[in-house]
């Protein structure tokens, strides 16, 4: 079965990372994938090619209209004739629907189309107006694809509130690679050595791209408040745009009184080593669906402090603390409580979290979920 994956870009976001993990786990003999990026492929494009999966792009640039990309997609669909088209993220959902309909005007010849929802809340005022317009249009058109997949119940509920009314919703939780993300006894010392810190320094890390929904400013305020009680506390930011060239981000930490105790690492290829060296992983997000970072941290044996966004509370359970979104004071208090525990106790919480991730959210289970969806869609087209 040939499956064409259409995605907005191939940067290191949650959807892109999940696509890479899915391709690494699915049976390549049963499902022959082709990945198409609307924009020029980012870092994950190379990693997907290393799996032996072909990656193409539609040559789009951010902010430019779709007609040229739509024409290229139509030509590609007609040439490849996939059995299933799986789109990832809103703009790809819209382009996939238009491309499939134009490439195959007759219903009998069309591939099955599945959209993919990866968030359970967006503050549209923080994004371009075109994003809000796209989502509202998708809600109106949501009865046209054969299925809409989502990675959490909260994502389904939020989109229903926006007017989504698909033929079927399928919930497939994210899966985690517990072999790559695993406890590393040397990571703690290695990371502190890299940062020029003593071995007993406390590290609270936010692993996320720089984006309004991730609330880096709230993280800065929370770690600043917690740092007044825990003088050995340092903040670590890791992710696209979260580097020393980001003056806005650096300014937030200065305002919080953490100057000299913040480490902006930017995008890292060894994010699993960074995670394994943290004392606590933080998710300060205002909105999430099923955040990869929490599951990955727990697989590394690192407890978490997270906002109650999307399915975060379901992921963390007893292996950390959950606070309401947009409340840096509550986040600071949770950090102090967790970091005041003995190191041995924090490690116990991490072990409990890793055990549950491996039992309930394996990568194989996610791959089987998507495989079952594609098989069902293809069978219905016969």
C-alpha positions as CSV (number, residue, x, y, z in Angstrom):
1,X,0.0,0.0,0.0
2,X,1.4,3.4,-1.0
3,X,0.9,6.2,1.6
4,X,1.7,9.8,0.7
5,X,2.4,12.0,3.8
6,X,1.9,15.7,3.2
7,X,3.3,18.0,5.9
8,X,3.8,21.7,6.1
9,X,7.5,21.5,6.9
10,X,10.1,19.2,8.3
11,X,11.5,21.2,11.2
12,X,11.8,19.7,14.7
13,X,8.3,20.2,16.0
14,X,6.0,17.6,17.6
15,X,4.1,16.6,14.4
16,X,7.3,16.4,12.3
17,X,9.0,14.3,15.1
18,X,6.0,12.0,15.3
19,X,6.0,11.5,11.5
20,X,9.7,10.5,11.7
21,X,9.1,8.1,14.5
22,X,6.1,6.6,12.7
23,X,8.1,6.0,9.5
24,X,10.9,4.3,11.6
25,X,8.4,1.9,13.1
26,X,5.9,1.0,10.4
27,X,6.3,-2.1,8.3
28,X,7.9,-0.8,5.1
29,X,6.8,-3.9,3.1
30,X,3.2,-3.3,3.9
31,X,3.2,0.5,3.8
32,X,5.3,2.2,1.2
33,X,5.7,5.9,2.3
34,X,6.4,9.0,0.3
35,X,6.9,12.2,2.3
36,X,6.1,15.6,0.7
37,X,6.9,18.8,2.5
38,X,5.1,22.0,1.4
39,X,8.2,24.1,2.4
40,X,11.8,23.2,1.8
41,X,12.7,20.3,4.1
42,X,14.2,21.2,7.4
43,X,16.5,19.1,9.6
44,X,14.1,16.2,9.8
45,X,14.1,15.8,6.0
46,X,17.6,14.4,6.2
47,X,16.7,12.1,9.1
48,X,13.7,10.7,7.2
49,X,15.9,10.1,4.1
50,X,18.3,8.2,6.3
51,X,15.4,5.8,7.0
52,X,15.3,5.1,3.2
53,X,12.1,7.1,2.7
54,X,11.9,9.4,-0.3
55,X,11.3,13.1,0.6
56,X,10.1,15.7,-1.9
57,X,9.0,19.3,-1.5
58,X,6.6,21.6,-3.2
59,X,9.0,24.6,-3.2
60,X,6.8,26.9,-1.1
61,X,8.1,29.8,0.9
62,X,6.4,31.0,4.1
63,X,3.8,33.7,3.5
64,X,3.4,33.0,-0.3
65,X,0.1,31.9,-1.8
66,X,-0.6,28.2,-2.6
67,X,-1.4,28.0,-6.4
68,X,2.0,26.9,-7.6
69,X,2.3,24.4,-4.8
70,X,-1.2,23.1,-5.5
71,X,-0.3,22.5,-9.2
72,X,2.9,20.6,-8.2
73,X,0.9,18.5,-5.7
74,X,-1.7,17.6,-8.3
75,X,1.0,16.5,-10.8
76,X,2.7,14.4,-8.0
77,X,-0.5,12.8,-7.0
78,X,-1.4,11.8,-10.5
79,X,2.1,10.4,-11.0
80,X,2.3,8.4,-7.8
81,X,-1.3,7.4,-7.4
82,X,-1.1,6.7,-3.6
83,X,-3.7,4.5,-1.9
84,X,-3.9,6.9,1.1
85,X,-3.0,10.5,1.6
86,X,-2.2,11.4,5.2
87,X,-1.8,15.2,5.9
88,X,-0.1,16.7,8.9
89,X,-1.1,20.2,10.3
90,X,-3.7,22.6,9.1
91,X,-2.2,24.1,6.0
92,X,-1.3,20.6,4.7
93,X,-4.9,19.4,5.5
94,X,-6.3,22.1,3.3
95,X,-3.8,21.6,0.5
96,X,-4.2,17.8,0.5
97,X,-8.0,18.2,0.2
98,X,-7.7,20.5,-2.7
99,X,-5.0,18.4,-4.4
100,X,-6.8,15.1,-4.1
101,X,-10.1,16.6,-5.5
102,X,-8.3,18.3,-8.4
103,X,-6.0,15.4,-9.3
104,X,-8.9,12.9,-9.2
105,X,-12.3,14.4,-10.1
106,X,-14.0,11.0,-10.1
107,X,-14.5,9.7,-6.6
108,X,-13.8,6.1,-7.5
109,X,-10.3,6.9,-8.5
110,X,-9.4,9.1,-5.5
111,X,-7.0,8.0,-2.8
112,X,-8.5,8.0,0.7
113,X,-7.7,11.2,2.6
114,X,-7.0,11.4,6.4
115,X,-6.3,14.7,8.2
116,X,-4.3,14.8,11.3
117,X,-4.9,17.1,14.4
118,X,-2.0,17.8,16.7
119,X,-3.2,20.5,19.1
120,X,-6.1,21.0,21.5
121,X,-5.9,24.8,21.8
122,X,-4.6,27.8,19.9
123,X,-4.6,31.5,20.8
124,X,-5.3,32.7,17.3
125,X,-4.4,36.3,18.3
126,X,-0.8,35.1,18.6
127,X,-0.7,33.9,14.9
128,X,-1.3,35.3,11.5
129,X,-4.9,35.9,10.6
130,X,-4.5,33.4,7.8
131,X,-4.1,30.6,10.3
132,X,-7.4,31.4,12.0
133,X,-9.1,31.6,8.6
134,X,-7.6,28.3,7.5
135,X,-8.9,26.5,10.7
136,X,-12.4,28.0,10.3
137,X,-12.5,26.9,6.6
138,X,-11.2,23.4,7.6
139,X,-14.0,23.1,10.1
140,X,-16.6,23.7,7.3
141,X,-14.8,21.2,5.1
142,X,-14.2,18.5,7.7
143,X,-16.9,16.2,6.5
144,X,-15.0,15.7,3.2
145,X,-11.9,13.6,4.2
146,X,-12.5,9.9,4.9
147,X,-11.2,10.3,8.5
148,X,-9.6,12.8,10.9
149,X,-6.9,11.4,13.2
150,X,-6.0,13.1,16.4
151,X,-3.4,12.3,19.1
152,X,-5.7,13.1,22.1
153,X,-9.3,13.2,23.3
154,X,-8.8,16.9,24.2
155,X,-7.8,17.6,20.5
156,X,-11.1,16.0,19.4
157,X,-13.2,17.9,21.9
158,X,-11.6,21.3,21.0
159,X,-12.0,20.8,17.3
160,X,-15.6,19.8,17.7
161,X,-16.1,23.1,19.5
162,X,-14.7,24.8,16.4
163,X,-17.3,23.1,14.2
164,X,-15.4,20.0,13.0
165,X,-17.8,17.3,11.9
166,X,-15.9,14.5,10.2
167,X,-17.2,11.2,9.0
168,X,-15.1,9.6,11.8
169,X,-12.5,10.7,14.4
170,X,-9.7,8.3,15.2
171,X,-7.6,8.9,18.3
172,X,-4.0,7.5,18.1
173,X,-1.9,8.7,21.0
174,X,1.8,9.5,20.4
175,X,4.3,6.7,20.8
176,X,7.7,7.0,22.3
177,X,11.1,5.4,21.4
178,X,12.2,4.2,24.8
179,X,15.5,2.9,23.3
180,X,16.6,6.3,22.2
181,X,15.1,8.2,25.1
182,X,16.4,6.3,28.1
183,X,18.1,6.9,31.4
184,X,21.8,7.8,31.0
185,X,23.8,7.6,34.2
186,X,26.5,9.9,32.8
187,X,24.2,12.5,31.4
188,X,23.9,14.5,34.6
189,X,27.7,15.1,34.9
190,X,28.2,15.5,31.2
191,X,25.6,18.2,30.8
192,X,26.8,20.2,33.8
193,X,30.3,20.0,32.6
194,X,29.2,21.3,29.2
195,X,27.5,24.2,30.9
196,X,30.4,24.9,33.2
197,X,28.3,24.1,36.3
198,X,29.0,22.1,39.5
199,X,27.7,18.6,39.7
200,X,25.1,19.6,42.3
201,X,23.5,22.3,40.2
202,X,19.8,21.9,39.7
203,X,18.6,22.0,36.1
204,X,15.0,22.7,35.0
205,X,14.6,22.4,31.3
206,X,12.1,23.5,28.7
207,X,12.5,21.6,25.5
208,X,10.4,23.3,22.9
209,X,10.6,25.5,19.8
210,X,10.2,29.3,20.5
211,X,6.5,29.8,20.0
212,X,3.8,31.8,21.8
213,X,1.9,28.6,22.8
214,X,5.0,27.2,24.6
215,X,5.0,30.3,26.9
216,X,8.7,30.7,27.4
217,X,8.0,33.9,29.2
218,X,6.0,32.1,31.8
219,X,8.8,29.6,32.2
220,X,11.3,32.4,32.7
221,X,9.1,34.0,35.4
222,X,8.5,30.6,37.1
223,X,12.2,29.7,37.2
224,X,13.1,33.2,38.4
225,X,10.7,32.9,41.3
226,X,11.8,29.3,42.1
227,X,15.5,30.4,41.9
228,X,15.0,32.8,44.8
229,X,14.3,29.8,47.0
230,X,16.7,27.4,45.3
231,X,19.8,29.4,44.6
232,X,21.4,26.5,42.8
233,X,18.7,26.4,40.2
234,X,19.6,27.0,36.5
235,X,17.2,27.2,33.6
236,X,17.8,25.4,30.3
237,X,16.0,26.1,27.0
238,X,16.5,23.7,24.1
239,X,14.7,24.0,20.8
240,X,14.5,25.9,17.5
241,X,14.7,29.7,18.2
242,X,15.5,29.3,21.9
243,X,19.2,30.3,21.5
244,X,21.5,33.1,22.6
245,X,20.6,35.2,19.5
246,X,17.0,35.5,20.7
247,X,17.1,38.9,22.5
248,X,13.5,38.7,23.5
249,X,13.9,35.4,25.3
250,X,17.2,36.6,27.0
251,X,15.4,39.7,28.1
252,X,12.7,37.7,29.8
253,X,15.2,35.8,31.9
254,X,17.0,39.1,32.8
255,X,13.7,40.5,34.0
256,X,13.2,37.3,36.1
257,X,16.5,37.7,37.8
258,X,18.1,34.7,36.3
259,X,20.9,36.3,34.3
260,X,23.9,34.1,34.5
261,X,21.7,31.1,35.4
262,X,20.1,30.5,32.1
263,X,21.4,28.4,29.2
264,X,19.9,28.8,25.8
265,X,21.0,25.8,23.8
266,X,18.9,26.2,20.6
267,X,18.2,23.2,18.4
268,X,20.1,20.1,19.4
269,X,20.6,16.8,17.6
270,X,21.2,15.1,20.9
271,X,18.1,16.3,22.7
272,X,17.8,12.9,24.4
273,X,21.2,13.5,26.2
274,X,20.1,17.0,27.3
275,X,16.8,15.6,28.6
276,X,18.5,12.8,30.5
277,X,20.8,15.3,32.3
278,X,17.9,17.4,33.7
279,X,16.5,17.3,37.2
280,X,13.1,18.2,35.9
281,X,11.5,18.7,32.5
282,X,9.0,21.6,32.3
283,X,6.1,22.1,29.9
284,X,4.8,25.6,30.4
285,X,2.5,25.5,27.4
286,X,-0.8,27.4,27.1
287,X,-2.1,24.8,24.7
288,X,-1.0,21.2,23.8
289,X,-2.6,18.0,22.5
290,X,-0.3,15.1,23.4
291,X,3.1,16.7,24.1
292,X,6.0,14.5,22.9
293,X,8.4,16.2,25.3
294,X,6.8,14.9,28.4
295,X,6.7,11.3,27.3
296,X,10.3,11.6,26.1
297,X,11.4,13.0,29.4
298,X,9.7,10.3,31.3
299,X,11.3,7.7,29.1
300,X,14.6,9.2,30.1
301,X,13.6,8.8,33.8
302,X,13.2,12.5,34.4
303,X,10.1,13.7,36.3
304,X,8.0,16.6,34.9
305,X,6.2,19.8,35.9
306,X,3.6,20.6,33.3
307,X,0.6,22.8,32.7
308,X,-2.8,21.1,32.5
309,X,-2.9,21.5,28.7
310,X,-4.2,18.8,26.4
311,X,-3.4,15.3,27.7
312,X,-0.4,16.5,29.8
313,X,-2.0,15.4,33.1
314,X,-2.7,11.9,31.6
315,X,0.9,11.5,30.6
316,X,2.6,12.8,33.8
317,X,0.2,11.3,36.4
318,X,2.2,10.6,39.5
319,X,5.6,11.3,38.0
320,X,5.6,15.0,38.6
321,X,3.3,18.0,39.1
322,X,0.5,19.5,37.1
323,X,-0.5,23.2,37.4
324,X,-3.0,25.4,35.5
325,X,-1.7,27.1,32.3
326,X,-0.7,30.7,32.4
327,X,0.2,30.8,36.1
328,X,4.0,31.2,36.6
329,X,3.5,31.4,40.4
330,X,1.9,28.0,40.5
331,X,4.6,26.6,38.1
332,X,7.3,28.0,40.4
333,X,5.8,26.4,43.5
334,X,5.6,23.1,41.7
335,X,9.2,23.4,40.7
336,X,10.3,24.1,44.3
337,X,8.3,21.1,45.6
338,X,9.7,18.7,43.1
339,X,13.3,20.0,43.3
340,X,13.3,19.9,47.1
341,X,12.9,16.2,47.0
342,X,16.0,14.1,47.4
343,X,17.6,13.1,44.1
344,X,16.9,9.4,44.9
345,X,13.2,10.2,45.2
346,X,13.1,12.2,41.9
347,X,14.8,9.2,40.2
348,X,12.2,6.9,41.6
349,X,9.4,9.1,40.1
350,X,11.3,9.0,36.8
351,X,11.5,5.2,36.8
352,X,7.8,5.0,37.5
353,X,7.1,7.3,34.6
354,X,9.4,5.4,32.2
355,X,7.7,2.1,33.1
356,X,4.3,3.5,32.3
357,X,5.4,5.1,29.1
358,X,6.8,1.7,27.9
359,X,3.6,-0.1,28.9
360,X,1.0,2.4,27.7
361,X,2.6,4.5,24.9
362,X,4.9,2.4,22.9
363,X,6.0,3.4,19.4
364,X,4.8,0.1,18.1
365,X,1.3,0.7,19.4
366,X,1.2,4.1,17.6
367,X,2.5,2.5,14.4
368,X,-0.2,-0.2,14.6
369,X,-2.9,2.4,15.1
370,X,-1.9,4.3,11.9
371,X,-1.5,1.0,10.1
372,X,-5.0,-0.2,11.0
373,X,-6.4,3.2,9.9
374,X,-4.7,3.0,6.5
375,X,-5.7,-0.6,6.0
376,X,-9.3,0.3,6.8
377,X,-9.4,3.3,4.5
378,X,-7.8,1.4,1.6
379,X,-10.3,-1.5,2.0
380,X,-13.2,0.9,1.9
381,X,-12.0,2.3,-1.4
382,X,-12.0,-1.2,-3.0
